[in-house]
Amino acid sequence: MLNRTVYKYSYFIALLIVLIISLNSCNESSDIKRTKEGVIEFEINYLDNARKNPLILLLPKLMITEFKNNSTYSTIEGFLFKLNYITNYEKGKNATLFQIVDKKYMYLTDTSAAPFGYERDNIVTITYTEKEKTIAGLKCNHAIAIFQNSKDTVELYYTTQLNIKNPNSNNPYKDIEGVLLEFTVNMTGIHMQFIAKKIRKKDIDSQHFEIPKDYIMVTKEEMEKTVNEYNKIADK
């Protein structure tokens, strides 16, 4: 009799714990929907063969994107370098910041120009499908992107449950009106897949999205040359 009572009590406690976890998960997902500021944590996977390109073994596995009032600030930090992307929505500017040790370089353009690392004339055609899945607690829609120059085909998942306007002005998928939570890019010859793992609310200082003044201004070609030179050094 005692064993049966203990079993029922343990079963009740287990159900209660599952219920609490489920409620907390639902509350967390509901809490981030339509929020105007917060943080997205992306896992980075490298799709190239490490034997053919040993450099990818040294590259970072995480990207942090902070957002507020339609502006975004993304950070990828690796071996001796830091790469930042700033989109200042109010000023209509995209900034690519590359810091290697104590050297700081910036490529600045408006949001209508080709983003750093991508070909200017590589037209992307987007096809939307009816597929859906949940990523980091948010419902995502599926799309297929075809690059006309290379004929590469990329599958994407994006959400409209985050309150960010024009979120893709710093990547090739600017026609998608939703925040990408799973996508692939080929940047400076390296194929990378980004998958959102966690989204959380956080108060972000608006000054965070201001264009810094302590960087050396360079052209897109100069920035690409600098990044490629770093890749060659790191690959040795």
C-alpha positions in Angstrom: 0.0 0.0 0.0 2.8 2.3 0.9 4.7 1.6 -2.3 1.6 2.3 -4.3 1.1 5.7 -2.5 4.8 6.6 -3.1 4.4 5.6 -6.8 1.3 7.8 -7.2 3.0 10.7 -5.5 6.2 10.4 -7.6 4.0 10.1 -10.8 2.2 13.3 -9.7 5.4 15.2 -9.1 6.8 14.1 -12.4 3.7 15.3 -14.2 3.9 18.6 -12.3 7.5 19.1 -13.4 6.7 18.4 -17.0 3.8 20.8 -16.8 5.9 23.6 -15.3 8.6 23.1 -17.9 6.0 23.2 -20.7 4.4 26.4 -19.4 7.8 28.1 -19.0 8.7 27.1 -22.5 5.4 28.5 -23.9 5.7 31.7 -21.9 9.2 32.2 -23.1 8.2 31.7 -26.8 5.2 34.0 -26.3 7.4 36.6 -24.6 9.8 37.0 -27.6 7.1 37.2 -30.3 6.8 40.7 -31.7 9.5 42.0 -29.4 11.4 45.0 -30.7 14.7 44.3 -28.9 16.7 41.2 -27.9 19.4 38.7 -28.8 19.5 35.8 -31.3 22.2 33.2 -30.9 23.1 31.3 -34.1 25.1 28.1 -34.4 27.5 28.2 -37.4 28.2 25.1 -39.4 30.8 25.0 -42.2 29.8 23.0 -45.2 33.2 22.7 -46.9 35.5 19.7 -46.4 38.0 20.5 -43.7 40.6 18.5 -45.5 40.3 20.7 -48.5 40.1 23.9 -46.5 41.7 23.4 -43.0 41.0 27.1 -42.2 37.4 26.2 -41.2 38.7 24.3 -38.2 39.8 27.7 -36.8 36.6 29.6 -37.6 34.1 30.4 -34.9 30.9 28.4 -34.3 28.7 31.1 -32.9 27.2 34.4 -34.2 25.3 36.8 -31.8 22.8 39.2 -33.3 21.4 42.0 -31.2 18.4 44.0 -32.4 16.4 47.0 -31.4 13.9 49.2 -33.3 14.8 47.5 -36.7 18.5 48.0 -36.3 20.8 45.0 -35.9 24.4 44.3 -34.7 25.9 40.9 -35.4 29.2 39.6 -34.0 31.4 36.7 -35.1 34.6 36.4 -33.1 37.4 34.0 -33.9 41.1 33.4 -33.7 42.7 36.9 -33.5 39.8 38.5 -35.3 36.4 40.0 -34.8 33.8 40.6 -37.6 30.8 42.8 -37.0 27.8 43.8 -39.1 25.8 46.8 -38.2 22.6 47.8 -39.8 21.4 51.3 -38.6 17.8 51.3 -39.8 17.2 55.0 -39.0 20.2 56.2 -41.0 19.9 53.6 -43.8 23.5 52.4 -43.4 25.2 49.0 -43.3 28.7 48.8 -41.8 31.1 45.8 -42.0 33.7 46.0 -39.2 36.8 43.7 -39.3 39.3 43.8 -36.5 42.5 41.8 -36.6 44.6 42.2 -33.5 44.8 46.0 -33.2 43.9 46.8 -36.8 40.4 48.1 -37.4 38.8 48.3 -40.8 35.3 49.4 -41.9 33.3 49.1 -45.1 30.3 51.5 -45.0 27.5 51.6 -47.5 23.8 52.3 -47.6 21.3 49.5 -47.2 20.5 49.3 -51.0 24.1 48.4 -52.0 25.5 44.9 -52.3 26.5 43.5 -48.9 30.1 42.7 -48.1 31.3 39.3 -49.2 28.7 38.9 -52.0 28.7 39.6 -55.7 27.0 42.8 -56.7 25.3 41.3 -59.9 24.4 37.9 -58.5 20.6 38.0 -58.8 18.7 35.8 -56.3 15.3 34.4 -57.1 13.1 33.5 -54.1 10.4 30.8 -54.3 8.1 30.4 -51.3 6.7 27.0 -50.2 4.1 25.9 -47.7 6.6 24.0 -45.5 6.9 25.2 -41.9 8.9 24.3 -38.8 9.6 25.7 -35.4 13.1 27.1 -34.7 14.1 28.5 -31.3 10.5 28.6 -30.3 9.2 30.5 -33.3 7.1 29.4 -36.3 9.2 29.6 -39.5 8.2 29.5 -43.1 10.3 27.9 -45.9 11.7 29.4 -49.0 14.1 28.4 -51.7 16.7 30.8 -53.1 18.4 30.3 -56.5 21.5 32.3 -57.4 21.4 33.0 -61.1 25.1 33.3 -61.7 26.2 30.2 -59.9 22.9 28.2 -60.1 23.4 27.4 -56.4 20.1 26.5 -54.6 19.7 27.3 -50.9 16.9 26.4 -48.5 15.9 29.0 -46.0 13.6 29.3 -43.0 12.4 32.7 -41.8 10.0 34.0 -39.2 7.6 37.0 -39.2 7.2 36.7 -35.4 10.1 39.1 -34.7 9.5 42.8 -35.1 12.3 43.8 -37.4 11.7 45.7 -40.6 13.9 45.0 -43.6 16.0 42.5 -41.7 18.0 41.1 -44.6 19.6 44.3 -46.1 23.1 42.9 -45.1 22.7 39.5 -46.8 21.7 38.3 -50.3 18.1 37.6 -49.3 16.8 41.1 -49.0 13.5 40.3 -50.7 12.4 38.1 -47.8 10.3 40.0 -45.4 11.1 38.0 -42.3 14.0 37.3 -40.0 16.2 34.4 -41.2 16.6 31.7 -38.5 18.1 29.0 -40.7 20.0 29.9 -43.9 23.2 29.3 -45.8 25.6 31.8 -47.3 28.8 31.6 -49.4 30.9 34.4 -48.1 34.4 35.1 -49.5 34.5 31.5 -50.8 33.4 29.8 -47.5 30.0 28.0 -47.3 28.4 28.6 -43.9 25.1 27.5 -42.4 23.5 29.5 -39.6 20.8 28.0 -37.4 19.2 30.0 -34.5 19.4 28.1 -31.3 18.1 30.7 -28.7 16.2 34.0 -28.8 15.8 36.1 -25.7 14.6 39.5 -24.8 17.2 42.0 -23.6 17.4 45.7 -23.2 19.8 47.1 -25.8 21.4 50.5 -25.7 20.5 52.4 -28.9 24.1 53.7 -29.0 25.2 50.2 -29.8 24.0 50.6 -33.4 25.9 53.9 -34.1 28.6 53.7 -36.7 32.0 53.8 -34.9 34.6 56.4 -35.7 37.8 54.6 -34.6 38.0 52.4 -37.7 39.9 52.9 -41.0 37.5 53.4 -43.8 38.1 51.1 -46.8 36.4 50.1 -50.0 34.6 46.8 -50.5 37.5 45.5 -52.6 40.1 46.5 -49.9 38.0 44.9 -47.2 37.8 41.6 -49.2 41.6 41.7 -49.8 42.2 42.2 -46.1 40.0 39.3 -45.1 41.5 37.0 -47.7 45.0 37.9 -46.6 44.0 37.0 -43.0 42.6 33.7 -44.2 45.9 32.9 -45.9 47.9 33.7 -42.8 45.5 31.6 -40.5 45.7 28.7 -43.0 49.4 28.3 -42.6 
